[in-house]
Amino acid sequence: VNQVWTSIEHVIMKTLIAAVPALNHMYNVAFPLGNDGFTCFQLLGFDILFDQKFKPWVLEVNQSPSLHIETPIDERIKTAMLKELFAILNVSINDKEKNSQVEQDIVKSRLLGHKSELATPPGVQLKSRLASG
């Protein structure tokens, strides 16, 4: 089983290496002004087929894989994938509440005409377009 997963990882890595120029182009079209590279992420869906020797083959790569849940196995797989994605992105449910309050304070400060930037509370990273001003 581990060997099968390793072979899947290898075929996905090779596919990603081949796709880097296209992914870079799409990113540069969306963010042409010399962005630092941490503005977004891309979720890709890989369709894998196995031959008789259990060698994996990439059938296609979806740029916008469906997250619609139709079956219990769909729910199990997609829920686990999203949990892992949020962990990789270092995003938690509490971030929404923290960022919401910080954003409200920034907007209020700007509306009141305060010249100084509102300090972000310790331990809170603002993950919003409002952070860039």
TORVOKE-565319 format. One record per residue: x, y, z of N, C-alpha, C in turn; residue in one letter. Coordinates in nm, 3 decimals, decimal comma. Each point is the difference from the previous one (the first is absolute). Layout:
N
(pt (X; Y; Z); (X; Y; Z); (X; Y; Z); A)
...
This chain:
133
(pt (0,083; -0,120; 0,000); (-0,083; 0,120; 0,000); (0,087; 0,126; 0,000); V)
(pt (0,105; 0,001; 0,083); (0,089; 0,116; 0,004); (0,067; 0,024; -0,134); N)
(pt (0,035; -0,109; -0,068); (0,065; 0,013; -0,131); (-0,096; 0,060; -0,102); Q)
(pt (-0,128; -0,035; 0,009); (-0,099; 0,058; -0,091); (-0,013; 0,150; 0,024); V)
(pt (-0,008; 0,041; 0,128); (-0,010; 0,143; 0,031); (0,125; 0,075; -0,043); W)
(pt (0,115; -0,062; 0,018); (0,125; 0,063; -0,043); (0,001; 0,019; -0,151); T)
(pt (-0,047; -0,099; -0,074); (-0,004; 0,013; -0,146); (-0,101; 0,107; -0,043); S)
(pt (-0,110; 0,014; 0,075); (-0,097; 0,106; -0,029); (0,066; 0,136; 0,025); I)
(pt (0,069; 0,013; 0,112); (0,069; 0,126; 0,031); (0,099; 0,036; -0,110); E)
(pt (0,074; -0,098; -0,049); (0,100; 0,026; -0,104); (-0,064; 0,048; -0,130); H)
(pt (-0,108; -0,064; -0,040); (-0,064; 0,041; -0,126); (-0,064; 0,138; 0,015); V)
(pt (-0,049; 0,032; 0,118); (-0,056; 0,134; 0,023); (0,111; 0,105; 0,000); I)
(pt (0,112; -0,031; 0,066); (0,112; 0,095; 0,001); (0,051; 0,026; -0,142); M)
(pt (0,012; -0,105; -0,080); (0,046; 0,018; -0,138); (-0,098; 0,085; -0,080); K)
(pt (-0,128; -0,021; 0,024); (-0,102; 0,079; -0,069); (0,008; 0,147; 0,042); T)
(pt (0,018; 0,024; 0,129); (0,012; 0,138; 0,049); (0,123; 0,069; -0,056); L)
(pt (0,110; -0,072; -0,009); (0,121; 0,059; -0,057); (-0,026; 0,042; -0,145); I)
(pt (-0,071; -0,084; -0,073); (-0,032; 0,033; -0,139); (-0,098; 0,117; -0,008); A)
(pt (-0,083; 0,017; 0,102); (-0,104; 0,105; -0,002); (0,047; 0,134; 0,054); A)
(pt (0,117; 0,006; 0,061); (0,047; 0,125; 0,062); (-0,006; 0,120; -0,095); V)
(pt (0,047; -0,011; -0,124); (-0,008; 0,117; -0,088); (-0,144; 0,050; -0,020); P)
(pt (-0,093; -0,090; -0,018); (-0,140; 0,040; -0,020); (-0,058; 0,061; 0,128); A)
(pt (0,031; -0,059; 0,115); (-0,048; 0,055; 0,127); (0,060; 0,138; 0,027); L)
(pt (0,129; 0,016; -0,030); (0,064; 0,131; 0,016); (-0,065; 0,104; -0,089); N)
(pt (-0,029; -0,039; -0,123); (-0,064; 0,094; -0,093); (-0,137; 0,044; 0,052); H)
(pt (-0,080; -0,096; 0,046); (-0,133; 0,034; 0,054); (0,013; 0,093; 0,120); M)
(pt (0,098; -0,025; 0,085); (0,020; 0,084; 0,118); (0,040; 0,141; -0,042); Y)
(pt (0,093; 0,010; -0,094); (0,047; 0,131; -0,045); (-0,108; 0,079; -0,072); N)
(pt (-0,091; -0,068; -0,066); (-0,113; 0,068; -0,064); (-0,094; 0,055; 0,107); V)
(pt (-0,022; -0,078; 0,104); (-0,092; 0,042; 0,107); (0,061; 0,107; 0,089); A)
(pt (0,132; -0,007; 0,023); (0,069; 0,093; 0,091); (0,124; 0,055; -0,070); F)
(pt (-0,018; 0,091; -0,095); (0,113; 0,044; -0,083); (0,095; 0,099; 0,064); P)
(pt (-0,029; 0,052; 0,116); (0,078; 0,111; 0,055); (0,108; -0,044; 0,098); L)
(pt (0,078; -0,099; -0,034); (0,112; -0,039; 0,085); (-0,040; -0,046; 0,138); G)
(pt (-0,100; -0,081; 0,009); (-0,048; -0,050; 0,128); (0,104; -0,090; 0,064); N)
(pt (-0,005; -0,013; 0,133); (0,099; -0,081; 0,071); (-0,026; -0,150; -0,010); D)
(pt (-0,109; -0,040; -0,064); (-0,025; -0,142; -0,021); (-0,084; -0,067; 0,105); G)
(pt (-0,051; 0,075; 0,097); (-0,078; -0,061; 0,106); (-0,142; 0,056; 0,004); F)
(pt (-0,055; 0,029; -0,114); (-0,132; 0,060; -0,008); (-0,109; -0,105; -0,012); T)
(pt (0,032; -0,113; -0,057); (-0,104; -0,100; -0,025); (0,063; -0,139; -0,003); C)
(pt (-0,086; -0,098; -0,021); (0,047; -0,136; -0,018); (-0,087; -0,064; -0,107); F)
(pt (0,044; -0,110; -0,052); (-0,074; -0,071; -0,103); (-0,028; -0,141; 0,049); Q)
(pt (-0,125; -0,038; 0,003); (-0,039; -0,136; 0,033); (-0,018; -0,076; -0,131); L)
(pt (0,074; -0,106; -0,015); (-0,007; -0,080; -0,122); (-0,056; -0,138; 0,033); L)
(pt (-0,079; -0,053; -0,091); (-0,053; -0,135; 0,016); (0,063; -0,092; -0,103); G)
(pt (0,060; -0,107; 0,046); (0,066; -0,095; -0,090); (-0,086; -0,124; -0,016); F)
(pt (-0,027; -0,036; -0,125); (-0,068; -0,126; -0,029); (0,108; -0,101; -0,037); D)
(pt (0,007; -0,106; 0,078); (0,106; -0,101; -0,017); (-0,063; -0,133; -0,041); I)
(pt (0,062; -0,065; -0,097); (-0,043; -0,132; -0,045); (0,116; -0,096; 0,023); L)
(pt (-0,029; -0,121; 0,043); (0,103; -0,102; 0,021); (-0,007; -0,104; -0,111); F)
(pt (0,119; -0,043; -0,046); (0,001; -0,110; -0,097); (0,004; -0,133; 0,075); D)
(pt (0,016; -0,110; -0,074); (-0,003; -0,133; 0,062); (0,111; -0,022; 0,102); Q)
(pt (0,108; 0,076; -0,012); (0,113; -0,013; 0,093); (-0,007; 0,105; 0,111); K)
(pt (-0,113; 0,064; 0,014); (-0,023; 0,105; 0,099); (0,089; 0,122; -0,020); F)
(pt (0,042; 0,021; -0,122); (0,075; 0,122; -0,032); (-0,102; 0,112; -0,021); K)
(pt (0,017; 0,113; 0,070); (-0,097; 0,109; -0,015); (0,028; 0,083; -0,125); P)
(pt (-0,107; 0,044; -0,063); (0,006; 0,087; -0,117); (-0,093; 0,118; 0,025); W)
(pt (0,047; 0,119; -0,027); (-0,084; 0,119; 0,015); (-0,090; 0,010; -0,122); V)
(pt (-0,131; -0,006; 0,024); (-0,096; 0,016; -0,110); (-0,022; 0,147; -0,031); L)
(pt (-0,020; 0,078; 0,106); (-0,019; 0,144; -0,018); (0,024; 0,071; 0,133); E)
(pt (0,022; 0,130; -0,012); (0,016; 0,085; 0,118); (-0,107; 0,108; -0,011); V)
(pt (-0,082; 0,011; 0,104); (-0,107; 0,098; 0,001); (0,043; 0,123; 0,080); N)
(pt (-0,013; 0,117; -0,062); (0,036; 0,124; 0,069); (-0,105; 0,040; 0,103); Q)
(pt (-0,121; -0,043; -0,019); (-0,108; 0,030; 0,095); (-0,075; -0,128; 0,031); S)
(pt (0,061; -0,087; 0,080); (-0,066; -0,127; 0,029); (-0,130; 0,021; 0,077); P)
(pt (-0,096; -0,083; -0,027); (-0,129; 0,011; 0,066); (0,013; -0,033; 0,148); S)
(pt (-0,058; 0,085; 0,083); (-0,005; -0,026; 0,143); (-0,142; -0,039; 0,042); L)
(pt (-0,084; -0,023; -0,100); (-0,138; -0,042; 0,027); (0,003; -0,142; 0,057); H)
(pt (-0,078; -0,023; 0,104); (-0,003; -0,130; 0,067); (-0,126; -0,075; -0,043); I)
(pt (0,022; -0,116; -0,062); (-0,113; -0,081; -0,047); (-0,013; -0,132; 0,074); E)
(pt (0,109; -0,047; 0,059); (-0,002; -0,130; 0,067); (0,076; 0,010; 0,132); T)
(pt (-0,019; -0,098; 0,088); (0,075; 0,001; 0,126); (0,152; -0,003; -0,021); P)
(pt (0,046; -0,071; -0,101); (0,145; -0,004; -0,026); (0,049; 0,137; -0,048); I)
(pt (-0,083; 0,069; -0,080); (0,032; 0,137; -0,040); (0,018; 0,088; 0,123); D)
(pt (-0,093; -0,011; 0,093); (0,006; 0,083; 0,120); (0,126; -0,030; 0,080); E)
(pt (0,031; -0,127; 0,016); (0,118; -0,038; 0,078); (0,129; 0,053; -0,064); R)
(pt (0,012; -0,019; -0,130); (0,122; 0,040; -0,071); (0,013; 0,152; -0,004); I)
(pt (-0,107; 0,067; -0,037); (0,008; 0,145; -0,019); (0,010; 0,075; 0,132); K)
(pt (-0,063; -0,051; 0,104); (0,013; 0,062; 0,132); (0,144; -0,011; 0,050); T)
(pt (0,058; -0,118; -0,015); (0,139; -0,021; 0,042); (0,094; 0,089; -0,081); A)
(pt (-0,025; 0,010; -0,130); (0,085; 0,083; -0,086); (-0,008; 0,147; 0,041); M)
(pt (-0,121; 0,048; 0,027); (-0,016; 0,141; 0,039); (0,064; 0,027; 0,136); L)
(pt (-0,012; -0,093; 0,092); (0,066; 0,017; 0,130); (0,152; 0,011; -0,018); K)
(pt (0,055; -0,086; -0,084); (0,144; 0,005; -0,025); (0,039; 0,129; -0,072); E)
(pt (-0,083; 0,043; -0,095); (0,027; 0,124; -0,072); (0,003; 0,119; 0,097); L)
(pt (-0,099; 0,009; 0,089); (-0,003; 0,110; 0,096); (0,118; -0,007; 0,096); F)
(pt (0,044; -0,121; 0,035); (0,117; -0,014; 0,086); (0,126; 0,050; -0,073); A)
(pt (0,013; -0,035; -0,127); (0,115; 0,046; -0,079); (-0,001; 0,152; -0,010); I)
(pt (-0,118; 0,057; -0,019); (-0,013; 0,146; -0,012); (0,007; 0,071; 0,135); L)
(pt (0,001; -0,079; 0,107); (0,002; 0,054; 0,136); (-0,122; 0,089; 0,025); N)
(pt (-0,116; -0,052; -0,039); (-0,127; 0,072; 0,016); (-0,086; -0,078; 0,098); V)
(pt (-0,061; 0,073; 0,092); (-0,093; -0,066; 0,092); (-0,131; 0,077; 0,001); S)
(pt (-0,102; -0,060; 0,054); (-0,131; 0,063; 0,006); (0,006; 0,128; 0,082); I)
(pt (0,089; 0,006; 0,098); (0,012; 0,119; 0,084); (0,059; 0,119; -0,075); N)
(pt (0,073; -0,026; -0,108); (0,059; 0,109; -0,077); (-0,107; 0,094; -0,054); D)
(pt (-0,114; -0,055; -0,038); (-0,106; 0,083; -0,056); (-0,047; 0,104; 0,102); K)
(pt (-0,024; -0,044; 0,123); (-0,046; 0,094; 0,102); (0,107; 0,103; 0,034); E)
(pt (0,125; -0,045; 0,014); (0,110; 0,092; 0,031); (0,016; 0,103; -0,111); K)
(pt (0,005; -0,047; -0,124); (0,019; 0,090; -0,113); (-0,118; 0,094; -0,017); N)
(pt (-0,119; -0,050; 0,025); (-0,118; 0,084; -0,014); (0,006; 0,120; 0,094); S)
(pt (0,037; -0,024; 0,124); (0,009; 0,110; 0,097); (0,112; 0,097; -0,038); Q)
(pt (0,114; -0,052; -0,040); (0,112; 0,086; -0,039); (-0,040; 0,084; -0,122); V)
(pt (-0,065; -0,063; -0,098); (-0,043; 0,074; -0,119); (-0,101; 0,109; 0,036); E)
(pt (-0,093; -0,031; 0,089); (-0,097; 0,100; 0,043); (0,069; 0,118; 0,068); Q)
(pt (0,099; -0,030; 0,083); (0,075; 0,107; 0,067); (0,077; 0,086; -0,100); D)
(pt (0,059; -0,062; -0,101); (0,074; 0,075; -0,102); (-0,094; 0,089; -0,079); I)
(pt (-0,114; -0,054; -0,041); (-0,097; 0,079; -0,076); (-0,050; 0,117; 0,085); V)
(pt (-0,031; -0,027; 0,125); (-0,047; 0,106; 0,090); (0,105; 0,109; 0,015); K)
(pt (0,125; -0,041; 0,017); (0,109; 0,095; 0,014); (0,014; 0,087; -0,125); S)
(pt (-0,010; -0,062; -0,116); (0,012; 0,075; -0,125); (-0,117; 0,095; -0,019); R)
(pt (-0,120; -0,047; 0,034); (-0,118; 0,085; -0,013); (0,006; 0,122; 0,091); L)
(pt (0,061; -0,019; 0,116); (0,013; 0,111; 0,095); (0,118; 0,090; -0,033); L)
(pt (0,076; -0,037; -0,103); (0,109; 0,084; -0,047); (0,126; -0,008; 0,082); G)
(pt (0,018; -0,108; 0,074); (0,124; -0,015; 0,076); (0,116; -0,021; -0,095); H)
(pt (0,109; 0,070; 0,025); (0,116; -0,005; -0,088); (0,085; -0,125; 0,025); K)
(pt (0,009; -0,042; 0,124); (0,089; -0,112; 0,031); (-0,068; -0,132; -0,033); S)
(pt (0,085; -0,096; -0,034); (-0,051; -0,134; -0,027); (-0,043; -0,065; 0,130); E)
(pt (-0,108; -0,070; -0,004); (-0,048; -0,072; 0,117); (0,087; -0,123; 0,021); L)
(pt (0,049; -0,017; 0,118); (0,087; -0,115; 0,028); (-0,082; -0,128; 0,002); A)
(pt (0,057; -0,102; -0,058); (-0,064; -0,131; 0,003); (0,030; -0,063; 0,135); T)
(pt (-0,100; -0,057; 0,066); (0,024; -0,062; 0,130); (0,107; -0,107; -0,008); P)
(pt (0,077; -0,020; 0,107); (0,106; -0,101; 0,000); (-0,057; -0,138; -0,033); P)
(pt (0,072; -0,073; -0,082); (-0,041; -0,136; -0,034); (-0,105; -0,008; -0,109); G)
(pt (-0,044; 0,114; -0,053); (-0,101; -0,001; -0,106); (0,066; 0,043; -0,130); V)
(pt (-0,011; -0,086; -0,099); (0,048; 0,035; -0,133); (-0,122; 0,032; -0,083); Q)
(pt (-0,003; 0,119; -0,056); (-0,114; 0,042; -0,080); (0,008; -0,067; -0,136); L)
(pt (-0,101; -0,077; -0,033); (-0,003; -0,071; -0,127); (-0,113; 0,057; -0,084); K)
(pt (0,022; 0,118; -0,054); (-0,106; 0,067; -0,072); (0,056; 0,102; -0,096); S)
(pt (-0,081; 0,038; -0,095); (0,041; 0,105; -0,093); (0,008; 0,135; 0,070); R)
(pt (-0,068; 0,016; 0,114); (0,008; 0,126; 0,073); (0,139; 0,023; 0,058); L)
(pt (0,074; -0,107; 0,020); (0,133; 0,012; 0,060); (0,094; 0,078; -0,089); A)
(pt (-0,022; -0,005; -0,131); (0,091; 0,068; -0,092); (-0,035; 0,147; -0,016); S)
(pt (-0,111; 0,039; 0,055); (-0,029; 0,139; 0,008); (-0,079; 0,062; -0,104); G)
